Amino acid sequence: MTTDTGRRPAALIVHAHPERASFNTAQARIAQSALEERGYSVEFIDLYERSWSPVLDRSEFPASERPFKPQQAQLDAFEADTLAPEVRGDLDALLGADLLVLSFPLWWFSVPAVLKGWLDRVLIMGATFGGKHGLYEQAAMTGRRAVLLTTTGGSPASFERGGAFGDINDFLFHIHRGVLEFVGYDALQPIITYGPAHLEHAARVQALEGIREAFLNLSDRPLVRSSRAHPPVAVG
């Protein structure tokens, strides 16, 4: 597989689960393997393994007497090339990737704090949106794809409209529309394993094979466009 320029496509997997032996981590590694099988060069960032600091605050930027405005500070640091080294490195990886995979367990109907902090610190104003770029279709990541790879604690039925928790699309909308599409990505329908902790071994194996197939066939996966309009594809 090659891009229009003849180079290998690049993927960035940003993974946020504290347990290396978890099902969630296993499916992230399966995704990596499948993408490599498809010809991608894959960079895998394990946020817990790296002890990533999720806090975006004044200490990350040169001292200033002005009131601290995080996005302006990020824009200034990006333009002056004074971003923190770990942020600059991950930003470069992000800007070099054709595909972004956010891998995480659904905690409190959202992403773990460490992943939210990665988004806060790395989706830099001026680099991924704003500054010389616009928002959504005019943002810097336009033309690239992103997909959520997640696990839940509940069953598929519990995450349907009218279920115990409600429609999972409602919980993922802020990530799809407020993060991925906001900076320009084409957001693909999420890849979800429901309640892996409650599955028997054979069902887990089948679910992981479903993850593999989903990533082998990612080019055929439909866009979210509006996460309230398209149901996610269940795996498992």
ABEGO torsion letter per residue (X at the ends): XBBAAGBBBBBBBBBBBABAABAAAAAAAAAAAAAAAAGBBBBBBBAAAAGBBABBBAAABBBBABBBBAAAAAAAAAAAGABBAAAAAAAAAAAABABBBBBBBBBGGBBBAAAAAAAAAABBBGAABEEABBBEAABAABGBBBBBBBBBABBAAAABBGBAAEBAAAAAAAAAAAAAAAAGBBBBBBBBBBGAAABBAAAAAAAAAAAAAAAAAAAABBBAGBAAABBBBBBX
